[in-house]
Amino acid sequence: MEKVEYQSNRIPANPGDKLQSHAADPASSREIGRSGELANDPESADYFPRPRKKLVPFILFFLTCLSTFWVGISDWQPIQSLNIAWNQGDTTYLRQLVLTHWQQGLLYM
């Protein structure tokens, strides 16, 4: 039995056949559109670029800014500050933190 070595750009068509290279054929990795042209080709009539996603990255950026600001104003002890506010039963302590340490929160951001 013949030993077949596999490489990343070569795929055997049949187990008994020799290895065939698909790297030379650019159409093998792309879909062909209705008009017979390559569908991934920007010049093609069937090419529709995907719209950029903006909402999720914006939300993640905003939450990152909010969390770093919170860590800065709570003097690097965010859980302890939330526990104090929870035990007091109101948000007065959190308001005082924001009003007194907002500059430190901005610098940490």
C-alpha positions in Angstrom: 0.0 0.0 0.0 1.3 3.4 -0.9 1.8 6.0 1.8 0.0 9.3 1.2 1.3 12.5 2.8 -1.2 15.3 3.3 -0.3 18.9 3.0 -2.5 21.9 3.8 -3.0 22.9 0.2 -3.3 19.5 -1.3 -6.3 17.2 -1.1 -6.5 13.7 -2.7 -9.5 13.3 -5.1 -9.7 9.6 -4.5 -7.7 7.5 -2.0 -6.0 5.6 -4.9 -5.2 8.7 -6.9 -2.1 10.9 -6.6 -2.4 14.2 -4.7 -3.9 17.1 -6.7 -3.2 20.7 -5.9 -6.1 23.0 -5.5 -4.0 26.1 -4.8 -3.6 26.8 -8.5 -7.4 26.9 -9.1 -8.8 30.1 -7.4 -12.4 29.1 -8.4 -12.3 26.0 -6.3 -12.5 27.9 -3.1 -15.2 30.4 -4.2 -18.8 30.0 -5.0 -20.0 30.6 -8.5 -22.9 33.0 -8.9 -26.0 32.7 -11.0 -24.4 34.5 -13.9 -21.5 32.0 -13.9 -19.1 34.6 -12.4 -17.3 34.3 -9.1 -19.7 35.4 -6.3 -16.9 36.8 -4.1 -15.5 39.0 -6.8 -16.3 42.7 -6.2 -16.7 43.2 -10.0 -19.5 40.6 -10.1 -23.2 41.5 -10.2 -23.9 39.0 -7.5 -21.5 40.6 -5.0 -23.1 42.1 -2.0 -20.6 43.3 0.7 -21.7 42.6 4.3 -22.6 45.8 6.3 -20.2 46.6 9.1 -21.4 45.8 12.5 -21.3 48.9 14.7 -23.7 48.3 17.6 -21.9 45.5 19.4 -18.4 47.1 19.4 -19.9 50.4 20.5 -21.7 48.7 23.4 -18.6 46.8 24.5 -16.5 50.0 24.3 -19.1 51.9 26.4 -19.2 49.1 29.0 -15.4 49.0 29.2 -15.3 52.8 29.8 -18.0 52.6 32.4 -16.3 49.8 34.3 -12.9 51.4 34.3 -14.5 54.7 35.5 -16.2 52.8 38.3 -13.0 51.1 39.4 -11.3 54.5 39.4 -13.9 56.3 41.5 -14.2 53.5 43.9 -10.5 53.6 44.7 -9.8 50.2 43.1 -12.3 48.4 45.4 -15.5 48.3 43.3 -17.1 45.3 45.1 -16.6 46.8 48.6 -18.2 50.1 47.4 -21.2 48.3 46.1 -21.5 46.3 49.4 -21.5 49.5 51.4 -24.2 51.0 49.3 -26.2 47.8 49.5 -26.0 47.7 53.3 -27.1 51.4 53.5 -30.1 50.7 51.4 -29.8 53.7 49.1 -27.5 55.2 46.5 -26.3 58.2 48.5 -22.8 56.6 49.0 -22.5 55.9 45.3 -23.4 59.5 44.5 -20.8 60.7 46.9 -18.2 58.5 45.3 -18.9 59.9 41.9 -19.0 63.5 43.0 -15.8 63.3 45.0 -13.6 61.0 42.9 -14.8 61.7 39.3 -11.4 63.1 38.4 -9.6 60.0 39.5 -12.1 57.9 37.5 -11.4 59.9 34.4 -7.6 59.7 34.9 -7.9 55.9 35.3 -9.9 55.6 32.0 
